[in-house]
Amino acid sequence: MTRLLLLLPLLCFLGAGAQKIVYSEPDRDETRRTTFEVIGKVGPNVLVYKNIRAQSFISAYDNDMKPVGKERQDYLPEDRLINVDFFPYTDHAWVIYEYQKKNVVYCEAVKVDALGKKVSDVRLVDTAHISITTNNKIYSVISSEDKNRLMVFKINSRNKNRYVLSTLLLDRDLGELGRSRHTIPMEDRDDNLGEFRLDNDGGLVFARFTRVNNDNISQASLLWKPAGSDSLYTTEIRIDKDKMFLDELHIKVDNPNKRYFLTSFYYTKRRGNIEGFYFYVWDGTTQKVALERAVALGDELRRDARGDASPKMAFNDYFIRNIIVKKDGGFIIGSEAYYTTSRLNNWNRWDYLYGPPYGGGYGYYSYSPYNNWYWRNRANTAAVRYHADNITILSFDPAGGLQWSNVIHKEQFDDDSDDALSYQVMNTGGALHFLFNQDEKRVQLLNDYVLSPDGAMNRNPTLKNLDRNFDFLPRYGKQVAARTFIVPCYYRNYICFAKVEYPNP
């Protein structure tokens, strides 16, 4: 095959002791329209899933990002595939997918090796019967932080007052550990279910909340099912409806301390200005609330984080992007200013946050374990400009007290899509790396800001593109090893992948 990048070096070093960057060479069949997902590192190789004209492939790249295999995944149907998830391990990866055949949705699994080759028979995980043809997800698959537990679940919402949650807990070899079925009262027609998380023991936790007409959250509760238990427990989150309204709810499992951490921005007025963070921590050992607190954001931070807004409105365009739990039970929260501008419609935070909670009238609640921020924007809506601006990082102690804060100042925008906007975080143990594109003299450069445990922020030497048509997509990147990050990138009309490797300290 004629090489597309004859003049582009595959390996470059940016300064002594700096990051090592290796680029894959794009394939002529893999255009910008290719759907892809970085699976992770399996054996010595990096695996990437690609869907090209409805056909599914897994490509394997060696340590120099040279292709060592591209396997067609024939077991994935071309016209009936609804969703596919990947769970990488040391020497294999599980492919868990769902598709519809007549009025049955099948959830199945296949094991692939370090070259992306199918090395197991197709395993039937579960089935669901529906009355219509759909492209919406029925099943969701989540994993614990250590990846030793997986859970497949579905939510039957045919009865709008009583949802039925069916779960299947699996070990890392997809051995069945238990099935359960629970009824969830949905007493208010505006009740919704939020994020689902799985702890390292196999316990499930999620939120239920009431939101009227795409508005603020006025009622919420935390629900959890301990591993090995057939019971689903509920604790109400006490919200003073006259004094506090919540934004999007986020849940993080604190595995070392066996706690569930829930957080949200909060308001003191309905659709008012964001005032600060609300924290709710449930202790799984004592079965009691360990922390319930609202922390207002101070004037100095507001002035630093506000961009073009007034200090009072400084955080109104911010969304929580990252929650990192510290060993002592404290936590770090990263948030980003994101919005769109248009001559046709005004920016509406609540429409962006929630959208329709149901996937259609087929009787199942279409839950996605990922915020819609992570999915590639294919709409190319006319007359819309996407913006992703400042990043604010705050560190809190176990009691919810603010320890330090920092702001990364950036301005990103694009009129076509938001693929190249926003950022990704890489955790190297001793530091957090914030990777994002920044326009400098009409050239998009990949910036690397390094945050130390004490809150000090430094900018690494710029990771510079060697070609003006070479664009990184950091938000779709993935950390695949302790000091290795895979980031997709565009070269002209083609998709390729870069490996950013950090030296040992």
C-alpha positions in Angstrom: 0.0 0.0 0.0 1.3 3.4 -0.9 2.3 5.2 2.3 0.3 8.3 3.2 2.8 9.9 5.4 6.1 9.6 3.6 7.5 12.8 5.2 6.0 12.2 8.7 8.4 10.6 11.1 6.9 7.8 13.1 8.9 8.6 16.1 9.9 11.9 17.6 11.3 13.2 20.8 10.4 16.6 22.1 13.2 17.7 24.3 15.6 15.7 26.5 13.6 13.5 28.9 10.3 14.6 27.4 7.4 12.5 26.3 8.0 9.9 23.6 5.4 10.0 20.9 4.7 7.3 18.3 2.2 7.6 15.5 0.4 4.8 13.6 0.1 5.1 9.9 -3.4 5.7 8.7 -5.2 3.1 6.5 -6.9 4.3 3.3 -10.1 2.5 4.4 -10.2 4.3 7.8 -11.6 7.7 7.1 -12.9 10.3 9.5 -16.3 8.6 9.3 -14.9 5.5 11.0 -16.5 4.7 14.3 -13.7 3.7 16.7 -12.9 2.9 20.4 -9.5 2.4 22.0 -9.9 -0.9 23.8 -6.7 -1.0 25.7 -3.4 -2.9 26.0 -3.6 -6.6 25.7 -0.4 -8.5 25.9 2.3 -6.4 24.1 -0.2 -4.8 21.8 -2.7 -2.0 21.8 -6.2 -3.0 20.5 -8.6 -0.6 18.7 -12.1 -1.4 17.6 -13.2 0.1 14.3 -16.5 0.0 12.5 -16.1 0.7 8.8 -19.2 0.7 6.6 -21.1 -1.5 9.1 -18.3 -4.1 9.3 -16.5 -4.5 12.6 -12.7 -4.9 13.0 -10.2 -5.0 15.8 -6.7 -3.7 14.9 -3.6 -4.6 16.9 -0.6 -2.2 17.1 2.8 -3.1 18.5 5.0 -1.0 20.8 6.0 1.2 17.9 2.3 1.6 16.8 2.9 -0.5 13.7 0.0 -2.7 12.7 0.4 -6.4 13.5 -3.1 -7.5 12.9 -6.6 -6.4 11.7 -9.2 -9.0 12.4 -12.7 -8.9 11.0 -15.2 -9.6 13.9 -17.6 -11.7 11.9 -19.8 -12.6 14.9 -20.9 -9.0 15.2 -23.9 -8.5 12.8 -23.6 -5.7 10.3 -27.2 -4.6 10.2 -28.6 -5.5 13.6 -25.8 -4.5 16.0 -27.1 -2.2 18.8 -24.1 -1.7 21.0 -20.7 -3.2 21.8 -18.5 -2.8 25.0 -14.9 -3.9 25.6 -13.2 -5.0 28.8 -9.4 -5.6 28.4 -7.3 -7.8 30.6 -3.6 -8.8 30.6 -3.8 -11.4 27.8 -7.3 -11.1 26.4 -10.3 -8.8 26.1 -14.0 -9.5 26.4 -16.3 -8.2 23.7 -19.9 -7.9 25.1 -22.5 -6.9 22.5 -26.2 -6.8 21.8 -28.2 -7.1 18.7 -31.8 -7.7 17.7 -33.2 -10.6 15.7 -37.0 -10.5 15.2 -38.5 -9.5 18.5 -35.6 -10.7 20.7 -32.6 -8.7 21.8 -29.5 -10.9 22.5 -26.6 -10.0 24.7 -23.6 -12.2 23.9 -19.9 -12.2 24.6 -16.7 -13.3 22.9 -13.1 -13.4 24.1 -10.3 -12.1 21.8 -6.6 -12.4 22.1 -3.7 -9.8 21.8 -4.1 -9.8 18.0 -7.9 -9.3 18.1 -8.6 -12.9 17.1 -11.7 -14.6 18.4 -10.5 -17.3 20.8 -13.8 -18.5 22.4 -17.2 -19.6 21.3 -20.0 -17.1 21.3 -21.5 -17.1 24.8 -25.1 -16.1 25.4 -25.4 -13.8 28.3 -29.1 -12.9 28.3 -32.1 -12.2 26.2 -34.9 -9.6 26.2 -38.2 -9.8 24.3 -39.5 -6.5 22.8 -42.4 -5.7 20.5 -40.7 -3.4 18.0 -37.4 -2.9 16.1 -35.1 -0.6 17.9 -31.6 0.8 17.7 -31.6 1.8 21.4 -29.7 -0.1 24.1 -31.5 -2.6 26.2 -28.5 -3.8 28.2 -25.8 -1.9 30.0 -22.5 -3.5 31.1 -20.3 -1.9 33.9 -17.1 -3.1 35.6 -15.6 -2.6 39.0 -12.5 -0.4 39.3 -10.2 -3.5 39.6 -12.1 -5.2 36.7 -12.6 -8.4 38.8 -16.4 -7.9 38.6 -18.7 -7.1 35.7 -22.4 -6.5 35.8 -24.9 -6.8 33.0 -28.3 -5.2 33.7 -31.5 -4.1 32.0 -34.4 -2.0 33.2 -38.0 -2.8 32.2 -40.0 0.5 32.2 -43.2 -0.7 30.7 -45.0 0.1 34.0 -44.1 3.7 34.5 -44.8 3.5 38.2 -42.7 0.4 38.9 -39.5 -0.3 37.0 -38.0 -3.7 37.1 -34.2 -4.0 37.4 -32.6 -7.3 36.3 -28.9 -7.8 37.1 -26.3 -10.4 36.3 -23.1 -10.3 38.3 -20.0 -11.9 36.6 -16.4 -12.5 37.5 -13.5 -11.6 35.2 -13.9 -14.9 33.3 -17.6 -14.2 32.8 -18.5 -16.8 35.4 -21.9 -16.2 36.8 -21.9 -15.1 40.4 -25.6 -14.3 40.8 -28.7 -12.9 39.2 -31.3 -10.6 40.8 -34.5 -8.9 40.0 -35.8 -5.8 41.8 -38.8 -3.5 41.6 -38.0 0.2 41.8 -40.9 2.4 42.8 -41.2 5.5 40.5 -43.9 7.3 42.3 -43.6 10.6 40.5 -43.9 10.7 36.7 -40.8 12.9 36.6 -38.7 10.3 38.5 -35.5 9.3 36.7 -32.5 7.0 37.3 -29.0 8.3 37.3 -25.5 6.9 37.1 -24.9 3.2 38.0 -21.6 2.1 39.5 -20.1 -1.3 40.6 -17.8 -1.6 43.6 -14.9 -4.1 43.8 -17.0 -6.5 45.8 -19.7 -6.6 43.2 -22.1 -4.2 45.0 -24.3 -2.0 42.8 -25.1 1.7 43.5 -27.2 4.2 41.6 -29.3 7.3 42.1 -33.0 8.1 41.6 -34.1 11.7 41.3 -37.1 13.9 40.5 -36.7 16.5 37.8 -39.7 18.4 36.5 -39.6 19.6 32.9 -35.8 19.4 32.4 -35.4 21.5 35.5 -33.2 21.3 38.6 -33.4 18.2 40.8 -35.7 18.7 43.8 -35.7 15.1 45.2 -33.1 12.4 45.2 -32.2 9.1 46.8 -29.3 6.6 46.8 -30.0 3.0 46.0 -27.6 0.1 46.5 -27.5 -3.7 46.3 -24.7 -5.2 48.3 -22.7 -8.0 46.7 -24.3 -11.4 47.5 -27.5 -9.9 48.6 -30.9 -10.1 47.0 -32.1 -6.9 48.6 -32.1 -3.4 47.2 -31.7 -0.7 49.8 -32.7 3.0 49.6 -31.6 6.1 51.6 -33.3 9.4 50.9 -31.0 12.4 50.2 -32.4 15.3 52.3 -32.8 18.3 50.1 -34.5 21.4 51.4 -36.7 22.3 48.5 -36.9 25.9 49.5 -33.2 26.4 49.8 -31.4 24.0 47.5 -31.7 22.5 44.1 -29.2 20.0 42.6 -27.7 19.7 39.1 -26.6 16.5 37.4 -25.8 13.8 40.0 -22.4 12.0 39.8 -21.4 8.9 41.8 -17.9 7.6 42.5 -17.0 4.4 44.4 -14.4 4.9 47.1 -13.2 1.2 47.2 -10.4 1.5 49.7 -12.7 3.1 52.3 -15.8 1.2 51.2 -17.9 4.3 50.6 -20.1 5.7 47.9 -19.5 9.3 47.0 -22.2 11.4 45.4 -21.7 15.0 44.2 -23.4 17.7 42.2 -23.4 21.4 41.6 -26.1 23.1 43.6 -28.3 26.2 43.3 -30.2 28.3 45.9 -32.8 29.3 43.4 -34.6 27.3 40.7 -32.5 27.7 37.5 -30.4 30.2 39.3 -26.6 30.6 39.4 -24.4 27.7 40.5 -23.3 28.3 44.1 -21.0 25.4 44.8 -20.7 21.7 45.3 -23.0 19.4 47.2 -21.5 16.2 48.8 -23.2 13.1 50.1 -21.1 10.1 51.2 -22.6 6.8 52.3 -20.4 4.4 54.4 -21.0 0.9 53.3 -19.5 -0.6 56.5 -21.6 1.3 59.0 -24.6 1.7 56.7 -24.7 5.4 57.7 -24.2 8.8 56.1 -20.6 9.7 56.5 -20.8 13.2 55.0 -23.5 15.6 53.9 -22.3 19.0 53.1 -22.7 22.0 50.7 -19.5 24.0 49.9 -19.9 27.4 48.3 -17.4 28.6 45.8 -15.5 31.7 46.9 -15.2 35.0 45.1 -11.4 34.6 44.3 -12.0 31.3 42.6 -15.0 32.7 40.7 -12.9 35.6 39.4 -10.2 33.2 38.2 -12.6 30.6 36.6 -15.2 32.9 35.1 -13.9 33.5 31.6 -16.2 36.2 30.1 -19.0 35.7 32.7 -19.6 37.8 35.8 -18.3 36.3 39.1 -21.8 35.4 40.2 -22.4 33.5 36.9 -18.8 32.1 36.8 -19.8 28.4 37.0 -23.1 28.4 35.1 -21.5 26.8 32.0 -19.4 24.3 34.0 -19.9 20.5 34.0 -18.3 18.0 36.3 -16.0 15.9 34.2 -13.7 14.0 36.7 -13.9 12.7 40.2 -10.8 11.2 41.7 -10.9 9.6 45.2 -7.7 10.0 47.3 -6.4 7.3 49.7 -7.3 9.3 52.8 -11.0 9.5 51.6 -10.6 13.0 50.2 -11.4 13.7 46.6 -10.4 15.8 43.6 -13.1 17.2 41.2 -12.4 18.5 37.7 -15.0 20.6 35.9 -15.0 22.3 32.5 -16.9 25.2 31.0 -18.8 23.9 28.0 -21.5 25.6 25.9 -22.7 26.3 22.3 -23.6 29.5 20.6 -26.0 29.9 17.7 -28.0 32.5 15.8 -31.0 30.2 15.9 -31.3 29.0 19.5 -30.2 30.1 23.0 -27.9 27.8 24.9 -29.9 25.7 27.4 -27.9 23.9 30.1 -30.8 21.7 31.1 -31.6 20.4 27.6 -27.9 19.5 27.2 -27.7 17.8 30.6 -30.6 15.5 30.4 -32.4 15.2 27.1 -35.1 12.5 26.8 -34.7 9.8 29.5 -36.4 7.1 27.5 -35.1 5.4 24.4 -38.5 4.8 22.8 -41.8 3.2 23.5 -40.5 -0.4 23.5 -40.8 -0.9 27.3 -37.1 -0.6 28.4 -35.3 2.3 30.1 -32.4 3.1 27.8 -29.7 3.9 30.3 -26.1 4.7 29.2 -23.3 4.4 31.7 -21.5 7.3 30.0 -22.3 10.9 30.0 -23.3 12.1 26.6 -20.2 14.3 26.6 -18.1 11.3 25.7 -19.9 10.3 22.5 -18.7 11.7 19.2 -20.9 14.4 17.8 -22.1 13.4 14.4 -24.9 15.8 13.9 -22.9 18.7 12.3 -25.8 21.0 13.2 -25.8 24.1 11.0 -25.0 27.5 12.6 -23.8 26.0 15.9 -20.4 26.8 17.4 -19.1 24.5 20.1 -17.1 25.9 23.0 -14.9 24.2 25.7 -13.2 26.7 27.9 -11.5 26.8 31.4 -10.9 23.7 33.5 -11.2 24.1 37.3 -9.7 21.5 39.6 -10.5 21.5 43.4 -9.2 19.2 46.1 -11.3 18.4 49.2 -10.4 16.7 52.5 -12.4 13.7 53.8 -14.8 16.1 55.6 -15.5 18.1 52.4 -13.3 21.1 53.3 -11.6 22.8 50.3 -7.8 22.3 50.4 -6.7 24.0 47.2 -8.0 24.9 43.8 -6.4 25.6 40.4 -7.7 26.8 37.0 -6.4 25.9 33.6 -7.2 28.8 31.3 -8.1 27.7 27.7 -10.4 28.7 24.9 -11.5 26.1 22.4 -14.2 26.3 19.7 -15.2 24.6 16.5 -18.0 25.1 14.0 -18.1 21.6 12.7 -18.2 19.4 15.8 -16.8 19.1 19.2 -14.5 16.1 18.5 -11.3 18.0 19.0 -12.5 20.0 21.9 -12.3 19.4 25.7 -9.7 17.3 27.5 -8.6 14.0 28.9 -6.8 13.2 32.2 -3.9 10.8 32.6 -3.0 9.6 36.1 0.7 8.7 36.4 0.5 8.1 40.1 2.5 11.0 41.3 0.7 13.6 39.0 -2.3 14.2 36.9 -1.8 15.2 33.3 -4.5 17.3 31.6 -4.2 16.9 27.8 -6.1 19.2 25.4 -5.7 21.1 22.1 -4.9 24.8 22.0 -4.8 27.0 19.0 -1.4 28.8 18.8 -0.7 30.8 15.7 -3.4 29.0 13.7 -1.8 25.6 14.6 -3.5 23.1 16.9 -1.0 22.0 19.5 -1.5 19.3 22.1 -0.9 20.9 25.5 0.0 19.0 28.6 -0.6 20.6 32.0 0.8 18.6 35.0 -0.9 18.9 38.4 1.0 17.7 41.5 -0.6 16.4 44.7 -0.1 19.8 46.4 -2.1 21.6 43.7 0.9 23.1 41.9 0.3 23.3 38.1 3.1 23.3 35.5 2.9 23.2 31.7 5.1 20.6 30.0 6.9 21.4 26.7 4.2 21.5 24.0 3.5 18.3 22.2 3.7 19.7 18.7 2.1 18.3 15.6 4.6 17.9 12.8 2.0 18.6 10.2 -0.6 21.3 10.0 -3.2 18.7 9.0 -2.5 16.5 12.0 -5.2 16.9 14.7 -5.4 15.2 18.0 -8.8 14.1 19.6 -7.7 13.8 23.3 -11.2 13.5 24.7 -11.5 10.1 23.0 -8.1 9.0 24.2 -7.5 6.3 26.8 -4.8 5.5 29.4 -3.7 2.0 28.7 -0.8 1.6 31.1 0.7 3.4 34.1 2.5 5.9 31.9 1.0 5.3 28.4 -1.8 7.2 26.7 -3.4 6.4 23.3 -5.0 9.3 21.6 -6.8 9.2 18.2 -5.9 11.8 15.6 -6.9 12.9 12.2 -4.4 13.2 9.3 -6.3 14.9 6.4 -9.3 12.7 5.9 -7.9 9.7 7.8 -8.0 8.4 11.3 -4.9 7.2 13.0 -3.6 6.8 16.6 -0.7 8.2 18.6 0.9 6.7 21.7 2.2 9.2 24.2 4.6 7.6 26.7 5.9 9.4 29.8 9.4 8.6 31.2 9.8 7.1 34.6 10.5 9.8 37.2 
